[in-house]
Amino acid sequence: MSEHHTQPTGERDQQAQETHKKTGEDLTQQDALQKDGAQVSTGNDSAGVPEAAIPELVIISGMSGAGRSTAAKCLEDLGWFVVDNLPPALIPTMVELGARSQGNVARIAVVVDVRGRRFFDNLRESLSDLDTRGVTRRVVFLESSDDALVRRFESVRRPHPLQGDGRIVDGIAAERQLLRELRGDADLVIDTSSLNVHELRAKMDAQFAGEEEPELRATVMSFGFKYGLPVDADLVVDMRFLPNPHWVPELRPFTGLNEEVSAYVFNQPGAKEFIDRYSELLQLIAAGYRREGKRYVTIAVGCTGGKHRSVATSEKLAARLASQGVETVVVHRDMGRE
């Protein structure tokens, strides 16, 4: 049988003031973090979060110029939630937020740039904290030879972050010394001295894509040529070889989403054959994109005004891609612009 105790009024007031003070401090810290560009919440208490909900974590670090950004982009394309240049002290908080997402953020990749002793100490403390919590984490270290790093910095005409008033080689030596311990603790070290961007992506895919083939995502966008080509188009399809429903009075008010307009477009000679042939071509292109590490493609489908033929064709093409296992989004850029 439990007993119920009534707390004295003075103690309740003092506790409320302390709680209010702590809440204000938390809000101030959260505001400061948001100003730094990281949408995070404060507090390290992960009690009540199921262990299965704790996200997998990969920390990407290594030499400046060795390909950290490329490695991060590869993980992002594989579906990881990537945070660039996150202060190491906030890594446990980031993991906690992922755990609270109810499975929506199952894999987190953090890019850290170690440029000072205190920064490195914070990273070491964060890794120890993660180990205590039982978080599955891996450290990927990007390495490269001095000669390769010098060539890369010279090619972009930028100084090394740590060279100060010295030479590029001085900055490389200082950074290598700072990172020596982290490199020794890394779970995966990739030497990029002789690798190009595609080869580095292939190595990352081999380590993190698993047995599944990397996913390709497509955006199929209808547009009107009279409004200009989409600047982000990878492939452009011109449907102006088909008769324009605009000149059919009863179809003019409608768009390519209307069944009657779509039927009119695809009853024209060559329309259905075009969809069949182009879908086969896209299968060939998609396989090549995957081999080259390209994960996103935008297919722009145009007609004169972006209202009838391009809209109907975009819908058909998107449905075909989806049936082939390609994650597809349809955008009608100029529909309704008239």
C-alpha positions as CSV (number, residue, x, y, z in Angstrom):
1,M,0.0,0.0,0.0
2,S,1.5,3.3,-1.0
3,E,1.5,6.5,1.0
4,H,0.6,9.9,-0.4
5,H,2.7,12.9,1.0
6,T,1.7,16.5,0.6
7,Q,4.6,18.7,-0.3
8,P,4.8,22.0,1.6
9,T,3.9,25.1,-0.3
10,G,7.3,26.7,0.1
11,E,9.1,23.6,-1.3
12,R,6.6,23.5,-4.3
13,D,7.3,27.2,-5.1
14,Q,11.0,26.6,-4.9
15,Q,10.8,23.5,-7.1
16,A,8.6,25.4,-9.7
17,Q,11.2,28.3,-9.8
18,E,14.0,25.8,-10.4
19,T,12.0,24.0,-13.1
20,H,11.2,27.3,-14.8
21,K,14.9,28.4,-14.6
22,K,16.0,25.1,-16.2
23,T,13.4,25.3,-18.9
24,G,14.5,28.8,-19.8
25,E,18.2,27.6,-20.0
26,D,17.1,24.8,-22.3
27,L,15.2,27.1,-24.5
28,T,18.2,29.5,-24.7
29,Q,20.5,26.7,-25.6
30,Q,18.0,25.4,-28.2
31,D,17.8,28.9,-29.8
32,A,21.5,29.1,-30.0
33,L,21.8,25.8,-31.7
34,Q,19.1,26.7,-34.2
35,K,21.0,29.9,-35.1
36,D,23.9,27.7,-36.0
37,G,21.7,25.9,-38.5
38,A,21.1,22.7,-36.6
39,Q,17.5,22.0,-35.8
40,V,18.0,20.1,-32.5
41,S,16.5,19.8,-29.1
42,T,18.4,19.8,-25.8
43,G,18.7,17.2,-23.1
44,N,20.5,13.9,-23.1
45,D,17.9,11.8,-21.3
46,S,16.9,9.0,-23.7
47,A,14.9,7.1,-21.2
48,G,11.6,5.7,-22.5
49,V,13.0,5.4,-26.1
50,P,12.9,1.8,-27.3
51,E,16.3,0.4,-27.9
52,A,15.2,-0.7,-31.4
53,A,14.5,2.9,-32.3
54,I,18.1,4.0,-31.8
55,P,19.4,4.9,-35.3
56,E,22.6,3.5,-36.8
57,L,25.3,6.1,-36.9
58,V,28.3,6.7,-39.2
59,I,30.8,9.4,-38.5
60,I,32.8,10.6,-41.6
61,S,36.1,12.3,-41.0
62,G,39.5,12.4,-42.5
63,M,41.9,14.7,-44.3
64,S,40.7,17.9,-45.9
65,G,40.6,17.3,-49.6
66,A,40.3,13.5,-49.3
67,G,36.7,13.3,-50.3
68,R,34.6,13.7,-47.2
69,S,31.8,15.6,-49.0
70,T,31.6,13.0,-51.8
71,A,31.3,10.2,-49.2
72,A,28.6,12.1,-47.4
73,K,26.7,12.7,-50.6
74,C,26.9,9.0,-51.4
75,L,25.3,8.1,-48.1
76,E,22.6,10.8,-48.6
77,D,21.8,9.2,-51.9
78,L,21.5,5.8,-50.2
79,G,18.8,7.2,-47.8
80,W,20.9,8.2,-44.8
81,F,20.1,11.4,-42.9
82,V,23.3,13.4,-43.4
83,V,24.4,16.3,-41.2
84,D,27.5,18.2,-42.3
85,N,29.9,20.0,-40.0
86,L,28.0,19.2,-36.8
87,P,29.9,20.0,-33.6
88,P,31.0,16.7,-32.0
89,A,29.4,17.6,-28.7
90,L,26.0,17.5,-30.4
91,I,26.3,14.1,-31.9
92,P,24.6,12.3,-29.0
93,T,21.8,14.8,-29.2
94,M,21.4,14.1,-32.9
95,V,21.1,10.4,-32.2
96,E,18.5,11.1,-29.5
97,L,16.4,13.1,-31.9
98,G,16.6,10.3,-34.4
99,A,15.5,7.8,-31.8
100,R,12.5,10.0,-31.1
101,S,11.5,10.0,-34.8
102,Q,9.7,6.6,-34.4
103,G,11.8,5.0,-37.1
104,N,11.7,7.9,-39.6
105,V,15.4,8.6,-39.1
106,A,16.9,5.1,-38.9
107,R,20.4,5.9,-40.2
108,I,22.4,9.1,-39.5
109,A,25.7,10.2,-41.0
110,V,27.7,13.0,-39.5
111,V,30.6,14.8,-41.1
112,V,33.1,16.1,-38.6
113,D,36.0,18.4,-39.3
114,V,38.7,18.2,-36.6
115,R,40.7,21.4,-36.5
116,G,41.6,21.8,-32.9
117,R,42.6,19.8,-29.8
118,R,39.4,20.8,-27.9
119,F,37.3,19.8,-30.9
120,F,39.0,16.4,-31.0
121,D,38.5,16.0,-27.2
122,N,34.8,16.7,-27.7
123,L,34.6,14.0,-30.4
124,R,36.3,11.5,-28.2
125,E,33.8,12.2,-25.3
126,S,30.9,11.9,-27.7
127,L,32.1,8.6,-29.0
128,S,32.5,7.3,-25.4
129,D,29.0,8.5,-24.6
130,L,27.5,6.7,-27.7
131,D,29.3,3.5,-26.7
132,T,27.8,3.7,-23.2
133,R,24.4,4.1,-24.7
134,G,24.9,1.0,-26.9
135,V,24.6,3.0,-30.2
136,T,25.8,1.1,-33.2
137,R,28.3,3.5,-34.8
138,R,31.1,3.4,-37.3
139,V,33.9,5.8,-38.1
140,V,34.8,6.2,-41.8
141,F,38.2,7.9,-42.3
142,L,39.1,9.4,-45.7
143,E,42.9,9.3,-46.3
144,S,45.1,10.5,-49.1
145,S,48.8,11.0,-49.8
146,D,50.4,14.3,-49.3
147,D,51.1,14.6,-53.1
148,A,47.5,14.0,-54.0
149,L,46.2,16.5,-51.4
150,V,48.7,19.2,-52.6
151,R,47.5,18.7,-56.2
152,R,43.9,19.0,-55.2
153,F,44.3,22.1,-53.2
154,E,46.4,23.7,-55.9
155,S,43.9,22.8,-58.6
156,V,41.1,24.7,-56.8
157,R,43.5,27.5,-55.7
158,R,42.4,27.3,-52.1
159,P,44.6,27.2,-48.9
160,H,44.6,24.3,-46.6
161,P,42.4,25.1,-43.5
162,L,45.4,24.6,-41.1
163,Q,48.3,26.1,-43.1
164,G,48.0,29.6,-41.7
165,D,50.9,31.6,-43.0
166,G,52.8,28.5,-44.0
167,R,52.6,26.2,-47.0
168,I,49.9,23.7,-48.0
169,V,52.2,20.9,-46.9
170,D,52.4,22.5,-43.4
171,G,48.7,22.4,-43.1
172,I,48.5,18.8,-44.2
173,A,51.2,17.8,-41.7
174,A,49.3,19.6,-38.9
175,E,46.0,18.0,-39.7
176,R,47.5,14.5,-40.1
177,Q,49.0,14.9,-36.6
178,L,45.7,15.9,-35.1
179,L,43.8,13.1,-36.8
180,R,46.4,10.3,-36.0
181,E,44.5,8.9,-33.1
182,L,41.1,9.1,-34.8
183,R,42.5,7.3,-37.9
184,G,43.8,4.5,-35.6
185,D,40.3,4.1,-34.1
186,A,38.5,4.2,-37.5
187,D,36.3,1.2,-38.6
188,L,36.9,1.9,-42.2
189,V,39.8,3.7,-43.8
190,I,39.6,4.6,-47.5
191,D,42.7,5.9,-49.3
192,T,41.5,8.2,-52.1
193,S,44.9,9.0,-53.5
194,S,44.3,7.3,-56.8
195,L,40.5,7.3,-56.8
196,N,38.2,9.5,-58.8
197,V,34.7,10.6,-57.6
198,H,33.0,7.6,-59.2
199,E,35.4,5.1,-57.7
200,L,35.0,6.6,-54.3
201,R,31.2,6.4,-54.6
202,A,31.5,2.7,-55.7
203,K,33.5,1.9,-52.5
204,M,31.0,3.6,-50.3
205,D,28.2,1.8,-52.1
206,A,29.9,-1.5,-51.5
207,Q,30.2,-0.8,-47.8
208,F,26.8,0.7,-47.1
209,A,24.3,-0.2,-49.9
210,G,24.0,-3.8,-48.7
211,E,22.8,-6.4,-51.1
212,E,20.1,-4.2,-52.6
213,E,20.9,-2.3,-55.7
214,P,21.2,1.5,-55.0
215,E,17.8,3.1,-55.6
216,L,17.2,5.5,-58.5
217,R,14.7,8.3,-58.0
218,A,13.1,10.1,-60.9
219,T,11.2,13.3,-61.3
220,V,9.0,13.5,-64.4
221,M,8.2,17.2,-65.2
222,S,5.8,18.4,-67.8
223,F,6.5,21.9,-69.2
224,G,5.7,24.3,-72.0
225,F,8.5,25.2,-74.5
226,K,7.1,28.7,-74.7
227,Y,8.0,29.2,-71.1
228,G,11.5,27.9,-71.4
229,L,13.4,24.7,-70.7
230,P,13.7,23.5,-67.1
231,V,17.2,24.3,-66.0
232,D,17.5,21.1,-63.9
233,A,16.5,18.7,-66.7
234,D,18.7,15.6,-67.3
235,L,16.6,14.4,-70.3
236,V,14.2,16.4,-72.4
237,V,11.3,14.8,-74.4
238,D,9.6,16.8,-77.1
239,M,5.9,15.8,-77.6
240,R,5.2,18.4,-80.2
241,F,5.3,15.7,-82.9
242,L,1.7,14.8,-81.8
243,P,-1.4,16.8,-82.8
244,N,-2.3,19.5,-80.2
245,P,-5.6,19.1,-78.3
246,H,-5.6,22.8,-78.0
247,W,-7.1,23.0,-81.5
248,V,-10.0,20.7,-80.5
249,P,-12.6,23.1,-79.1
250,E,-14.2,20.5,-76.7
251,L,-10.8,19.5,-75.3
252,R,-9.2,23.0,-75.1
253,P,-10.5,23.9,-71.6
254,F,-9.1,20.6,-70.1
255,T,-5.6,19.4,-69.3
256,G,-3.7,16.2,-69.9
257,L,-5.0,14.9,-66.6
258,N,-8.5,14.6,-68.2
259,E,-9.2,11.1,-69.5
260,E,-10.6,12.4,-72.8
261,V,-7.5,14.5,-73.4
262,S,-5.2,11.6,-72.6
263,A,-7.2,9.2,-74.8
264,Y,-7.0,11.7,-77.7
265,V,-3.2,12.0,-77.3
266,F,-2.5,8.3,-77.1
267,N,-4.8,7.4,-80.0
268,Q,-2.6,9.4,-82.3
269,P,-0.3,7.4,-84.6
270,G,3.1,6.8,-82.9
271,A,2.0,7.9,-79.4
272,K,1.8,4.4,-77.7
273,E,4.8,3.2,-79.6
274,F,6.8,6.2,-78.3
275,I,5.9,5.4,-74.7
276,D,6.9,1.7,-75.2
277,R,10.3,2.5,-76.9
278,Y,11.2,5.4,-74.6
279,S,10.4,3.3,-71.5
280,E,12.8,0.7,-72.8
281,L,15.4,3.3,-73.4
282,L,15.0,4.6,-69.8
283,Q,15.7,1.2,-68.5
284,L,19.0,1.2,-70.3
285,I,19.8,4.8,-69.1
286,A,18.8,3.9,-65.5
287,A,21.2,1.0,-65.3
288,G,24.0,3.3,-66.6
289,Y,23.1,6.0,-64.0
290,R,23.3,3.4,-61.2
291,R,26.7,2.2,-62.4
292,E,28.0,5.8,-62.5
293,G,26.7,6.5,-59.0
294,K,23.9,8.9,-60.2
295,R,20.8,8.5,-58.0
296,Y,18.5,11.2,-59.2
297,V,17.2,12.0,-62.7
298,T,14.8,14.7,-63.9
299,I,13.0,13.9,-67.2
300,A,11.4,17.0,-68.7
301,V,8.5,16.3,-71.1
302,G,7.5,19.3,-73.1
303,C,4.8,20.5,-75.5
304,T,3.9,24.0,-76.6
305,G,2.1,25.2,-73.5
306,G,2.7,22.5,-71.0
307,K,-1.1,21.8,-70.6
308,H,-2.2,18.8,-72.7
309,R,0.4,16.5,-74.5
310,S,3.2,16.9,-72.0
311,V,0.9,16.4,-69.0
312,A,-0.7,13.3,-70.4
313,T,2.7,11.9,-71.4
314,S,4.3,12.6,-68.1
315,E,1.6,10.7,-66.3
316,K,2.0,7.7,-68.6
317,L,5.8,7.8,-68.3
318,A,5.8,8.1,-64.5
319,A,3.4,5.1,-64.2
320,R,5.7,3.1,-66.4
321,L,8.8,4.0,-64.3
322,A,7.0,3.2,-61.1
323,S,6.0,-0.2,-62.4
324,Q,9.8,-0.8,-63.1
325,G,10.6,-0.1,-59.5
326,V,11.8,3.5,-59.9
327,E,10.6,5.9,-57.2
328,T,8.9,8.6,-59.2
329,V,7.5,12.0,-58.6
330,V,5.4,13.9,-61.2
331,V,5.5,17.7,-61.4
332,H,3.4,19.8,-63.9
333,R,5.4,23.0,-64.0
334,D,3.3,25.1,-66.4
335,M,-0.2,23.5,-66.1
336,G,-2.7,26.3,-65.3
337,R,-0.2,29.0,-66.3
338,E,-2.3,30.2,-69.2
